Amino acid sequence: MHGAYRALLDDTDPVVRAALVEEFGQRSAIVVPFLQEIARGQDRMLAWHAAWFLQQLKCSDPVADFKSFIRSLNYELETGALMLSRIHSPQLDVGACYALFDEIAGRCRELMVEPSTARDRCRVLNRVLFHEYGFRGNVEHYADPLNNFIDEVLSRRKGLPITLSMIYVMVAQRLGLNLEPVGLPGHFVVGCFLESTPFFIDPFDQGALRTPADLFALLREQHIEPAIADLAPTPVREVLCRCCRNLSYHYAIAHDDVQARLYAELVEEFEATHERNSK
C-alpha cells in the first residue's frame, strides 16, 4: 500500500491530490508516520510533496520541520533554504521555485559554447541572472526581512548578498559547476576553486569577478584585518544559520519581537546541534 501511495505523491493532478487527501485522512494513523518519514528523507521533491500532504492533514509545522532538518545534520543548501522560506510562506510552491531554477539554468545552457572554462560559465551566468532576469541587491531596503527568503528573492528579483549567492550556487549546480558560498566578515560572495587560481563572484554587485586581493582590500576598507581563512568555503550549516541571524536582527529592527525571537531560537538550535555533535 505504501508503495502505491509513494508513486502518487508527486502527481499534481488536482483530482488525484484531492482523492489522496481524502484517503490519507481516513487512514491517518498509518499514513502520517509514512509521510513524515518521506518528508525527512533525501529525495527533495518527494519530501516537499509529503510535507504538502501533511500540511493538508494539519500535521505539518514548518518551524518543527526546520528544527528536525537542523538536528538531522543532513544539510543540503537548496532543501534547507526552501524549508526556511516555508516558515514565512507555509503555502510555498516549491515546484515553482525548482522550475525557475531549471529555467534559468536552461537559458544559461543555450548561451554556453563548449569548451568553456569555469570563468566563461560564470560570465554567462552573470548575463542571465543579472541582466536578463534582473536579479540585484536590495540596496534601498537592505534590512527588509523578506530579503532572506529564497522564494521572495526569486519573486522580487532582489535580495541580500547571502541569498543572491545561494541562488547563484543553486543555478550553477544545475550546470555542473560546483561553486561554493563564501561568508566574508560582513559580506557574502561565491567562490570558484576549480581553476589553478581561485576567483570569486559578488552577486550583490551584478556578479563582479573578484580576486583574493580584491576581497582583502574590501575587508581592509571596512577596517577588518583579513585572513586566508576568510576566503574558505562556508559550510551549509553556517550559511543557513547566518540567514537566521539576519532574520532575527532584521525583525528586531522592524520591532517584530515575536519573529525576532523565533529566528534567534533557530540560531540557538543550530549552535546547540553543532556543539553536541562536535564533541
C-alpha positions in Angstrom: 0.0 0.0 0.0 2.7 2.5 0.9 4.4 1.8 -2.4 1.3 2.8 -4.3 1.0 6.0 -2.2 4.6 6.9 -2.8 4.2 6.5 -6.5 1.3 9.0 -6.4 2.8 11.6 -4.1 4.3 13.8 -6.9 1.2 13.6 -9.1 0.0 17.2 -9.4 -3.4 16.4 -11.0 -5.9 18.2 -8.7 -8.4 15.2 -8.8 -5.6 12.8 -7.7 -4.4 15.1 -5.0 -7.9 15.6 -3.6 -8.5 11.8 -3.6 -5.3 11.2 -1.8 -6.1 13.9 0.8 -9.4 12.1 1.5 -7.8 8.7 1.6 -5.0 9.8 3.8 -7.5 11.5 6.2 -9.3 8.2 6.6 -6.1 6.2 7.2 -4.1 8.9 9.1 -2.9 6.6 11.8 -0.8 4.7 9.4 -0.3 7.3 6.7 1.0 10.2 8.8 4.2 8.3 10.0 4.8 7.2 6.4 4.5 10.8 5.2 6.7 12.1 8.0 9.4 9.6 7.1 9.4 10.7 3.5 9.4 14.4 4.5 12.6 13.8 6.4 14.2 11.8 3.5 16.8 12.8 0.9 14.5 12.9 -2.1 13.9 16.6 -2.1 10.9 16.7 -4.4 9.1 13.8 -2.7 9.9 15.3 0.7 8.1 18.5 -0.4 5.1 16.7 -1.6 4.9 14.7 1.6 5.1 17.9 3.6 2.3 19.4 1.5 0.0 16.4 2.3 1.0 16.6 6.0 0.0 20.3 5.9 -3.4 19.4 4.3 -3.9 16.9 7.2 -2.9 19.6 9.7 0.1 17.5 10.7 2.9 19.7 9.5 4.5 22.6 11.4 7.1 24.4 9.3 9.1 25.5 12.4 9.2 22.0 13.8 10.1 20.6 10.3 13.1 23.0 10.1 14.2 22.1 13.6 14.1 18.5 12.6 16.2 19.4 9.5 18.7 21.1 11.7 19.0 18.1 14.1 19.3 15.7 11.1 22.8 17.0 10.2 21.8 16.2 6.6 22.4 19.7 5.3 21.7 20.4 1.7 21.6 24.1 0.7 18.5 24.1 -1.6 16.4 22.0 0.7 17.3 24.0 3.8 16.8 27.3 2.1 13.3 26.4 0.9 12.4 24.9 4.3 13.4 28.2 5.9 11.2 30.0 3.4 8.3 27.8 4.3 8.3 29.2 7.8 7.4 32.5 6.3 5.2 31.1 3.5 3.6 27.8 4.6 1.8 27.5 1.2 5.2 27.8 -0.6 5.0 26.3 -4.1 8.4 24.5 -4.1 7.8 23.1 -7.6 7.6 26.7 -9.0 10.9 27.5 -7.3 12.6 24.4 -8.8 11.1 25.2 -12.2 12.5 28.8 -12.1 16.0 27.5 -11.2 15.7 25.0 -14.0 14.5 27.7 -16.4 17.5 30.0 -15.6 19.9 27.1 -15.9 18.3 26.2 -19.3 18.8 29.7 -20.6 22.5 29.6 -19.5 23.0 26.3 -21.4 21.6 28.0 -24.6 24.3 30.6 -24.4 27.3 28.5 -23.4 29.8 27.4 -26.0 32.0 24.4 -25.4 34.7 24.0 -24.4 34.3 26.7 -21.8 36.2 27.4 -18.6 34.6 27.9 -15.2 35.2 31.7 -15.6 33.4 31.6 -19.0 30.4 29.9 -17.5 30.2 32.4 -14.7 30.2 35.2 -17.2 27.2 33.6 -18.9 25.5 33.0 -15.6 26.1 36.7 -14.8 24.5 37.8 -18.0 21.4 35.6 -17.5 20.9 36.2 -13.8 21.6 39.9 -13.5 20.8 41.3 -17.0 18.1 39.0 -18.5 16.3 38.1 -15.2 17.2 41.3 -13.4 18.4 40.0 -10.1 20.1 42.7 -8.0 21.0 43.7 -4.5 18.2 45.4 -2.5 20.2 48.4 -1.6 17.1 50.5 -1.0 15.7 48.2 1.7 18.6 46.2 2.9 17.1 45.3 6.3 13.8 44.1 4.9 13.4 40.6 6.3 11.9 39.3 3.0 15.4 39.6 1.5 16.4 36.5 3.5 13.7 34.2 2.0 14.7 32.4 -1.3 11.1 32.4 -2.7 10.7 36.1 -2.0 14.1 36.8 -3.7 13.0 34.7 -6.7 9.7 36.6 -6.9 11.0 40.2 -6.3 14.4 39.7 -8.1 16.3 41.4 -5.3 17.9 40.3 -2.1 20.9 40.3 0.2 24.5 39.1 -0.7 23.8 35.8 1.1 20.5 35.0 -0.7 21.8 36.1 -4.1 24.9 34.0 -3.5 22.7 31.0 -2.6 20.7 31.3 -5.8 23.9 31.7 -7.8 25.3 28.4 -6.3 22.0 26.6 -6.9 21.8 27.5 -10.6 25.5 26.8 -11.1 24.9 23.3 -9.7 22.4 22.6 -12.4 25.1 23.5 -14.9 27.6 21.1 -13.4 29.5 24.0 -12.0 30.4 23.3 -8.4 30.8 26.7 -6.7 31.0 27.4 -3.0 29.3 30.0 -0.7 31.9 32.1 1.0 30.9 34.1 4.1 33.3 37.0 4.5 33.0 39.1 7.6 30.1 41.5 6.8 29.6 40.3 3.2 28.9 37.2 1.2 30.3 36.1 -2.1 30.6 32.9 -4.3 33.9 31.2 -4.6 35.2 29.2 -7.6 38.0 26.8 -6.7 38.0 24.9 -9.9 40.9 26.7 -11.6 44.6 27.0 -10.7 43.9 30.4 -9.1 40.6 30.8 -7.2 38.3 33.7 -8.1 35.1 35.0 -6.5 31.8 36.3 -7.8 29.9 39.1 -6.0 26.2 38.6 -6.8 25.3 41.7 -4.8 27.4 43.7 -7.4 25.9 42.2 -10.6 28.3 39.2 -10.5 31.5 41.2 -10.4 34.5 38.9 -10.6 37.0 39.4 -7.7 40.5 38.2 -6.9 41.6 37.2 -3.4 43.5 40.6 -3.3 40.3 42.4 -4.2 38.4 40.8 -1.3 41.3 41.5 1.1 41.2 45.2 0.0 37.4 45.3 0.6 37.8 44.0 4.1 40.6 46.5 4.9 38.3 49.3 3.7 35.9 48.1 6.4 38.8 48.2 9.0 38.9 44.4 9.1 42.3 42.7 9.0 41.8 39.8 6.5 42.9 36.3 7.0 43.2 33.4 4.4 40.5 31.6 6.3 38.1 34.3 5.4 38.2 33.0 1.8 37.3 29.4 2.6 34.0 27.9 1.7 31.3 28.3 4.3 29.5 25.1 5.4 25.8 24.8 4.5 25.0 24.7 8.2 26.6 28.1 8.8 25.0 29.6 5.6 21.6 28.8 6.9 22.4 29.8 10.4 23.6 33.1 9.1 20.3 33.6 7.3 18.5 33.0 10.7 20.8 35.5 12.4 19.9 38.1 9.7 16.2 37.4 10.1 16.4 37.8 13.9 18.3 41.1 13.5 16.1 42.5 10.7 12.8 41.6 12.5 14.2 43.2 15.7 14.9 46.4 13.6 11.3 46.2 12.4 10.1 45.9 16.1 8.6 42.5 15.5 9.8 40.8 18.7 7.9 37.6 18.1 9.6 36.9 14.8 13.0 38.1 16.0 12.8 35.6 18.9 11.7 32.8 16.6 14.7 33.1 14.4 17.0 33.6 17.4 15.8 30.3 18.7 16.7 28.7 15.3 20.2 30.1 15.6 20.4 28.6 19.1 19.2 25.2 17.6 22.0 25.3 15.0 24.6 26.1 17.6 23.4 23.6 20.1 23.2 20.8 17.5 26.7 21.7 16.2 28.1 21.7 19.7 26.6 18.3 20.6 27.9 16.7 17.5 31.4 18.2 17.7 32.4 16.5 20.9 
